[in-house]
Amino acid sequence: MFKRFMRSKAVQISLGLFVAGYMTLIKYTTRWDIERADQIDHIINDGKGVIALVWHSRFMMLTSAWKKKYQMPYVLISRSREGNIVAHASHFLGLKTIRGSSKKMTKGASNETQKGGAKASLDIVTALENKGCVVVTPDGPRGPRQRVSHGALRLARLTGAPLMPCTLAVQHRKVFKSWDKLVLPLPLGRGKIIWGTPVTIPTNTDDRKLEQIRSSIELEMNMFLTAADTAMGHTTIEPHTIKT
């Protein structure tokens, strides 16, 4: 019954409108402190295509880090039912969407998955050529939590677009017991945004070097996430432990 209810387009649009309104409320009722903005100023001022990386658990704060004068944001969203709601929310926020998953851009996927990933990859390349900012949750849509997949890095290598990691935290929040430890920000508090170190990946980078870059980005994003959460008075949310 609930699943059938959630499949309703009218319900998904209504929920998308609510999410968009709530994200706008958080953006303008939170006192944001921004660190390391100088790391990205030259990239934004260049007006070229960029790939922004944000952990899946913080997607409710995404619009708080971006201003209208920046490149047009394109949000990479999964084709799931929940993704439909986020897509509608993005529409109401004036953002463009790309349907797919960074996980589907990796090697070893099924034929059907590869087709979906190829379409999303083509849309991302087009968005970057149009000087857009493609927002990717590198641990989405299903995890593992706070672990960077290779999809966004391969696109950065292909297109030459720089990767811009970003972490966000708020003072007042509710953390859900989901795979990503989803953070629901609450209004009327403080917030912190920390920009990571931009990374440009040369087209001749081999997979071994790509893995080193991936690991470095992941380490920094989690380090800054800990710093942001700590500054807001919260304990660290650890990344998912990968068994070896």
MOQUI-V926094 format. One line per field, one symbol per residue. ss: DSSP state (A for helix, B for strand, O for the rest). phi: phi as a letter, one per 40 degrees, with the letter a starting at -180 (. if undefined). psi: psi as a letter, one per 20 degrees, with the letter a starting at -180 (. if undefined). Layout:
ss=???
phi=???
psi=???
//
This chain:
ss=OAAAAAOOAAAAAAAAAAAAAAAAAAAAAOBBBBBOOAAAAAAAAAOOOBBBBOOAAAAAAAAAAOOOOOOOBBBBBOOOAAAAAAAAAAAAOOOBBBBOOAAAAOOOOOAAAAAAAAAAAAAAAAAAAOOOBBBBOOOOOOOOOOOOOOAAAAAAAAAOOBBBBBBBBBOOBBBOOOOOOOBBBOOOOBBBBBBOOOBOOOOOOOAAAAAAAAAAAAAAAAAAAAAAAAAOOOOOOOOOOOOO
phi=.cccccccccccccccccccccccdcdcbbccbbbgcccbdcccccgccbbcbbcdcbccbdcccbbccccccbbcbccccccccccccccccgccbbciaccccccgccccccccccccccccdcccccgcbccbccbccbgcdfbcccdccccccccgcccbcabbabcbabbcccdcfdbccbcgacabbbccccbbbdcccccccccccdcccdccccccccccccccgbcccccdcccb
psi=ggghgiiphhgggghggggghghggggijpnpppqkhihighgghhjrqropppqhijhijgihiqqhiaqppppoprjrghhgghghghghijqqqppaqhhijrqjrrggghghhggggghgggghhjkrooppoijrijaqpkpprighhhhhhgijpqpnqpqqqqgprppqlrhjlpooqqrlaqqppopapqppoqhjprhghhhggghgggggghghgggggghjkqrpoqqpppp.
//
